[in-house]
Amino acid sequence: MKEIFETKKLITADKTVVHYINVDGVNKMHNWDGAAFLPQGNKRQAEYYLFGFKYTKDQWEDRKKDANGVPFYKTSVGKASGARV
């Protein structure tokens, strides 16, 4: 059975933002959309995590690009076959 992980967002009193998921009862920092940890809302000190593993911003961007690719319904076949624009 395929598990669906839901990213949750936690904001503390000092404006620190943490994005995390729960995997088998363990919370791990994770965010596909941006930094998973923003200490006191400071974007310069942002840290990037995927499933609990810390990455630099460049490594995170590379991992994000490799994740999904192009969906099946957005292929160039429709344009090549002469579909109306």
C-alpha positions as a Markdown table, in Angstrom:
| # | Residue | x | y | z |
|---|---|---|---|---|
| 1 | Met | 0.0 | 0.0 | 0.0 |
| 2 | Lys | 1.4 | 3.4 | -1.0 |
| 3 | Glu | 1.7 | 5.9 | 1.9 |
| 4 | Ile | 0.9 | 9.5 | 1.4 |
| 5 | Phe | 3.0 | 11.9 | 3.4 |
| 6 | Glu | 1.5 | 15.2 | 4.4 |
| 7 | Thr | 3.8 | 18.1 | 5.1 |
| 8 | Lys | 2.9 | 20.1 | 8.2 |
| 9 | Lys | 4.1 | 23.5 | 9.2 |
| 10 | Leu | 5.0 | 24.6 | 12.7 |
| 11 | Ile | 5.6 | 28.3 | 13.6 |
| 12 | Thr | 7.1 | 29.0 | 17.0 |
| 13 | Ala | 6.7 | 32.1 | 19.2 |
| 14 | Asp | 10.1 | 33.5 | 17.9 |
| 15 | Lys | 8.9 | 33.2 | 14.3 |
| 16 | Thr | 10.9 | 30.1 | 13.5 |
| 17 | Val | 9.3 | 28.1 | 10.7 |
| 18 | Val | 9.7 | 24.3 | 10.5 |
| 19 | His | 8.1 | 22.1 | 7.8 |
| 20 | Tyr | 8.0 | 18.4 | 8.7 |
| 21 | Ile | 6.4 | 15.0 | 7.9 |
| 22 | Asn | 5.7 | 12.1 | 10.1 |
| 23 | Val | 7.3 | 8.8 | 8.9 |
| 24 | Asp | 6.5 | 5.7 | 11.0 |
| 25 | Gly | 5.9 | 7.8 | 14.1 |
| 26 | Val | 9.1 | 9.9 | 13.6 |
| 27 | Asn | 8.9 | 13.6 | 12.6 |
| 28 | Lys | 11.4 | 14.5 | 9.9 |
| 29 | Met | 12.1 | 17.9 | 8.4 |
| 30 | His | 11.0 | 18.0 | 4.8 |
| 31 | Asn | 9.7 | 20.5 | 2.2 |
| 32 | Trp | 9.6 | 20.2 | -1.6 |
| 33 | Asp | 8.5 | 23.8 | -2.0 |
| 34 | Gly | 11.4 | 25.6 | -0.2 |
| 35 | Ala | 13.4 | 25.7 | 3.0 |
| 36 | Ala | 12.3 | 23.3 | 5.7 |
| 37 | Phe | 13.8 | 25.3 | 8.5 |
| 38 | Leu | 13.8 | 29.1 | 8.8 |
| 39 | Pro | 15.3 | 30.2 | 12.1 |
| 40 | Gln | 13.4 | 33.2 | 13.3 |
| 41 | Gly | 12.0 | 33.7 | 9.8 |
| 42 | Asn | 15.5 | 34.6 | 8.5 |
| 43 | Lys | 15.8 | 33.4 | 4.8 |
| 44 | Arg | 19.6 | 33.8 | 4.8 |
| 45 | Gln | 19.9 | 31.1 | 7.4 |
| 46 | Ala | 17.4 | 28.8 | 5.8 |
| 47 | Glu | 18.2 | 25.0 | 5.8 |
| 48 | Tyr | 16.9 | 22.6 | 3.2 |
| 49 | Tyr | 15.8 | 19.1 | 4.1 |
| 50 | Leu | 14.2 | 16.2 | 2.2 |
| 51 | Phe | 12.9 | 13.3 | 4.4 |
| 52 | Gly | 15.2 | 14.3 | 7.2 |
| 53 | Phe | 18.4 | 14.6 | 5.1 |
| 54 | Lys | 20.0 | 18.0 | 5.1 |
| 55 | Tyr | 21.1 | 19.5 | 1.7 |
| 56 | Thr | 22.6 | 22.7 | 0.5 |
| 57 | Lys | 20.4 | 24.9 | -1.6 |
| 58 | Asp | 22.1 | 23.7 | -4.8 |
| 59 | Gln | 21.8 | 20.0 | -3.9 |
| 60 | Trp | 18.1 | 20.5 | -2.9 |
| 61 | Glu | 17.3 | 22.2 | -6.2 |
| 62 | Asp | 19.0 | 19.2 | -8.1 |
| 63 | Arg | 17.0 | 16.7 | -6.0 |
| 64 | Lys | 13.8 | 18.6 | -6.7 |
| 65 | Lys | 14.4 | 18.6 | -10.4 |
| 66 | Asp | 14.9 | 14.9 | -10.5 |
| 67 | Ala | 11.8 | 14.1 | -8.4 |
| 68 | Asn | 8.9 | 14.1 | -10.8 |
| 69 | Gly | 9.9 | 15.0 | -14.3 |
| 70 | Val | 7.2 | 15.9 | -16.8 |
| 71 | Pro | 3.7 | 14.4 | -16.2 |
| 72 | Phe | 2.4 | 12.0 | -18.8 |
| 73 | Tyr | -0.3 | 14.5 | -19.9 |
| 74 | Lys | 2.3 | 17.3 | -20.6 |
| 75 | Thr | 4.3 | 15.5 | -23.3 |
| 76 | Ser | 5.1 | 17.2 | -26.6 |
| 77 | Val | 3.2 | 14.5 | -28.5 |
| 78 | Gly | 0.1 | 16.7 | -28.7 |
| 79 | Lys | 2.0 | 19.6 | -30.3 |
| 80 | Ala | 3.9 | 17.4 | -32.7 |
| 81 | Ser | 0.7 | 15.7 | -34.0 |
| 82 | Gly | -0.8 | 19.0 | -35.2 |
| 83 | Ala | -3.2 | 19.8 | -32.4 |
| 84 | Arg | -4.9 | 23.1 | -32.6 |
| 85 | Val | -3.4 | 26.0 | -30.7 |
